[in-house]
Structure formats: C-alpha cells, structure tokens
Amino acid sequence: MEAIRCTDRLPEANEEVLVYETEAGWRLAWLVVGKQENWWENCHDVYGLHQISHWMTLPPEPKNTWT
C-alpha cells in the first residue's frame, strides 16, 4: 500500500484509515466532514491531530485459517 498525500485526495467521511501526523507518526483515525470545515479524529490520543500529511487505507483482514 502506498500513502496518499492529503493535498491529492482525502478518504471518505468516517472511513477508518491510517494517517501520518508529523509529530506523532502513524495513527488510526477518521475524517469528520463538518458544515464549515473538516477535521481528523481518533479515540486513542489525548492531543488533537493537526498536521496530517498522508493517509492510507487499512489492509484487508486476515483470512481465518483455523477451520
């Protein structure tokens, strides 16, 4: 998978993706689309995600081989 620059394209609203924040590194987050602005949210970090430069989709779930 290749990282996508936020200036090139953004993910769908509320789609969980990996984002690269310049101070925090890679984090799981989602894009919230508001009426006047968009922002990133996640549920694990105390601080906000402000300097997102890239994002990428999550890989597919592994196949269950325990049958």
PATORTI-496134 format. One line per field, with one value per residue: residue number from 1; chain; z, x, y of N, C-alpha, C in turn. Coordinates in nm, 2 decimals. Layout:
N
i = NUM / ...
ch = A / ...
n.zz = Z / ...
n.xx = X / ...
n.yy = Y / ...
ca.zz = Z / ...
ca.xx = X / ...
ca.yy = Y / ...
c.zz = Z / ...
c.xx = X / ...
c.yy = Y / ...
***
This chain:
67
i = 1 / 2 / 3 / 4 / 5 / 6 / 7 / 8 / 9 / 10 / 11 / 12 / 13 / 14 / 15 / 16 / 17 / 18 / 19 / 20 / 21 / 22 / 23 / 24 / 25 / 26 / 27 / 28 / 29 / 30 / 31 / 32 / 33 / 34 / 35 / 36 / 37 / 38 / 39 / 40 / 41 / 42 / 43 / 44 / 45 / 46 / 47 / 48 / 49 / 50 / 51 / 52 / 53 / 54 / 55 / 56 / 57 / 58 / 59 / 60 / 61 / 62 / 63 / 64 / 65 / 66 / 67
ch = A / A / A / A / A / A / A / A / A / A / A / A / A / A / A / A / A / A / A / A / A / A / A / A / A / A / A / A / A / A / A / A / A / A / A / A / A / A / A / A / A / A / A / A / A / A / A / A / A / A / A / A / A / A / A / A / A / A / A / A / A / A / A / A / A / A / A
n.zz = 0.00 / -0.07 / 0.06 / 0.06 / -0.04 / 0.15 / 0.02 / -0.23 / -0.23 / -0.02 / 0.22 / 0.23 / 0.43 / 0.78 / 0.73 / 0.86 / 0.86 / 0.82 / 0.93 / 0.88 / 1.11 / 1.16 / 1.40 / 1.56 / 1.42 / 1.26 / 1.29 / 1.38 / 1.24 / 1.15 / 0.91 / 0.97 / 0.84 / 0.84 / 0.85 / 0.79 / 0.80 / 0.78 / 0.99 / 1.16 / 1.36 / 1.64 / 1.87 / 2.06 / 2.12 / 2.33 / 2.26 / 1.98 / 1.63 / 1.41 / 1.21 / 0.97 / 0.70 / 0.52 / 0.43 / 0.44 / 0.32 / 0.53 / 0.56 / 0.42 / 0.63 / 0.79 / 0.65 / 0.79 / 0.90 / 1.07 / 1.05
n.xx = 0.08 / 0.04 / 0.11 / -0.11 / -0.11 / -0.26 / -0.32 / -0.36 / -0.58 / -0.86 / -0.99 / -1.31 / -1.57 / -1.57 / -1.44 / -1.23 / -0.88 / -0.52 / -0.33 / -0.07 / 0.08 / 0.27 / 0.41 / 0.34 / 0.36 / 0.24 / -0.11 / -0.43 / -0.72 / -1.00 / -1.18 / -1.37 / -1.64 / -1.75 / -1.99 / -1.87 / -1.60 / -1.35 / -1.21 / -0.97 / -1.02 / -0.95 / -0.96 / -0.76 / -0.56 / -0.46 / -0.40 / -0.49 / -0.51 / -0.33 / -0.15 / -0.17 / -0.03 / -0.03 / -0.22 / -0.35 / -0.53 / -0.67 / -0.53 / -0.67 / -0.86 / -0.71 / -0.74 / -0.93 / -0.77 / -0.80 / -0.99
n.yy = -0.12 / 0.22 / 0.54 / 0.82 / 1.16 / 1.42 / 1.65 / 1.56 / 1.38 / 1.30 / 1.06 / 0.89 / 1.02 / 0.94 / 0.70 / 0.46 / 0.50 / 0.48 / 0.75 / 0.99 / 1.18 / 1.46 / 1.51 / 1.29 / 1.05 / 0.75 / 0.69 / 0.55 / 0.68 / 0.89 / 1.08 / 1.36 / 1.52 / 1.84 / 2.11 / 2.36 / 2.31 / 2.05 / 1.78 / 1.57 / 1.28 / 1.06 / 0.79 / 0.73 / 0.91 / 1.18 / 1.43 / 1.65 / 1.58 / 1.75 / 1.81 / 1.65 / 1.48 / 1.26 / 0.97 / 0.63 / 0.35 / 0.09 / -0.24 / -0.54 / -0.76 / -1.04 / -1.38 / -1.64 / -1.91 / -2.12 / -2.33
ca.zz = 0.00 / -0.08 / 0.13 / -0.03 / 0.02 / 0.18 / -0.08 / -0.36 / -0.21 / 0.12 / 0.23 / 0.26 / 0.57 / 0.88 / 0.70 / 0.94 / 0.78 / 0.89 / 0.90 / 0.93 / 1.18 / 1.16 / 1.53 / 1.63 / 1.34 / 1.21 / 1.39 / 1.32 / 1.26 / 1.05 / 0.87 / 1.01 / 0.75 / 0.90 / 0.75 / 0.75 / 0.80 / 0.81 / 1.08 / 1.19 / 1.50 / 1.68 / 2.01 / 2.14 / 2.16 / 2.42 / 2.18 / 1.85 / 1.51 / 1.34 / 1.10 / 0.89 / 0.57 / 0.44 / 0.48 / 0.36 / 0.36 / 0.61 / 0.48 / 0.44 / 0.74 / 0.75 / 0.64 / 0.90 / 0.85 / 1.18 / 1.04
ca.xx = 0.00 / 0.12 / 0.05 / -0.17 / -0.10 / -0.39 / -0.34 / -0.41 / -0.72 / -0.90 / -1.07 / -1.45 / -1.60 / -1.58 / -1.37 / -1.10 / -0.76 / -0.40 / -0.28 / 0.06 / 0.08 / 0.42 / 0.48 / 0.31 / 0.38 / 0.12 / -0.22 / -0.56 / -0.81 / -1.11 / -1.21 / -1.51 / -1.68 / -1.84 / -2.06 / -1.78 / -1.46 / -1.32 / -1.11 / -0.94 / -1.04 / -0.92 / -1.00 / -0.65 / -0.46 / -0.51 / -0.39 / -0.55 / -0.43 / -0.34 / -0.06 / -0.18 / 0.03 / -0.06 / -0.31 / -0.36 / -0.64 / -0.63 / -0.52 / -0.78 / -0.85 / -0.65 / -0.83 / -0.93 / -0.72 / -0.82 / -1.11
ca.yy = 0.00 / 0.35 / 0.66 / 0.92 / 1.29 / 1.48 / 1.75 / 1.49 / 1.32 / 1.26 / 0.94 / 0.91 / 1.06 / 0.84 / 0.57 / 0.44 / 0.49 / 0.52 / 0.88 / 1.02 / 1.31 / 1.49 / 1.50 / 1.17 / 0.93 / 0.68 / 0.67 / 0.52 / 0.80 / 0.90 / 1.22 / 1.41 / 1.63 / 1.93 / 2.20 / 2.46 / 2.26 / 1.90 / 1.75 / 1.43 / 1.23 / 0.93 / 0.77 / 0.69 / 1.01 / 1.28 / 1.56 / 1.65 / 1.55 / 1.88 / 1.82 / 1.52 / 1.50 / 1.15 / 0.87 / 0.51 / 0.26 / -0.02 / -0.36 / -0.63 / -0.85 / -1.17 / -1.49 / -1.73 / -2.04 / -2.21 / -2.42
c.zz = 0.00 / -0.01 / 0.03 / 0.04 / 0.04 / 0.07 / -0.22 / -0.35 / -0.07 / 0.11 / 0.25 / 0.41 / 0.66 / 0.84 / 0.78 / 0.84 / 0.87 / 0.84 / 0.95 / 0.98 / 1.20 / 1.29 / 1.60 / 1.55 / 1.29 / 1.32 / 1.31 / 1.35 / 1.15 / 1.03 / 0.90 / 0.91 / 0.81 / 0.80 / 0.70 / 0.74 / 0.82 / 0.91 / 1.10 / 1.33 / 1.51 / 1.82 / 2.11 / 2.19 / 2.23 / 2.34 / 2.04 / 1.74 / 1.42 / 1.21 / 1.02 / 0.75 / 0.47 / 0.50 / 0.39 / 0.41 / 0.45 / 0.53 / 0.51 / 0.57 / 0.70 / 0.74 / 0.75 / 0.85 / 0.96 / 1.17 / 1.04
c.xx = 0.09 / 0.04 / 0.00 / -0.16 / -0.24 / -0.42 / -0.39 / -0.55 / -0.74 / -0.99 / -1.22 / -1.47 / -1.62 / -1.52 / -1.24 / -0.99 / -0.64 / -0.36 / -0.14 / 0.06 / 0.23 / 0.49 / 0.45 / 0.33 / 0.24 / 0.02 / -0.34 / -0.65 / -0.92 / -1.13 / -1.35 / -1.53 / -1.79 / -1.90 / -1.96 / -1.63 / -1.46 / -1.21 / -1.09 / -0.97 / -0.99 / -0.95 / -0.89 / -0.56 / -0.53 / -0.50 / -0.46 / -0.45 / -0.44 / -0.26 / -0.05 / -0.13 / -0.01 / -0.16 / -0.30 / -0.47 / -0.58 / -0.62 / -0.64 / -0.75 / -0.79 / -0.76 / -0.82 / -0.88 / -0.73 / -0.94 / -1.07
c.yy = 0.12 / 0.46 / 0.76 / 1.06 / 1.35 / 1.59 / 1.69 / 1.44 / 1.29 / 1.14 / 0.98 / 0.95 / 0.94 / 0.70 / 0.56 / 0.42 / 0.51 / 0.66 / 0.91 / 1.17 / 1.34 / 1.48 / 1.36 / 1.04 / 0.88 / 0.66 / 0.62 / 0.63 / 0.79 / 1.05 / 1.25 / 1.53 / 1.72 / 2.03 / 2.31 / 2.42 / 2.11 / 1.89 / 1.61 / 1.40 / 1.09 / 0.91 / 0.73 / 0.80 / 1.12 / 1.42 / 1.54 / 1.62 / 1.67 / 1.88 / 1.69 / 1.55 / 1.39 / 1.06 / 0.75 / 0.43 / 0.15 / -0.15 / -0.45 / -0.72 / -0.98 / -1.28 / -1.58 / -1.87 / -2.15 / -2.31 / -2.56
***
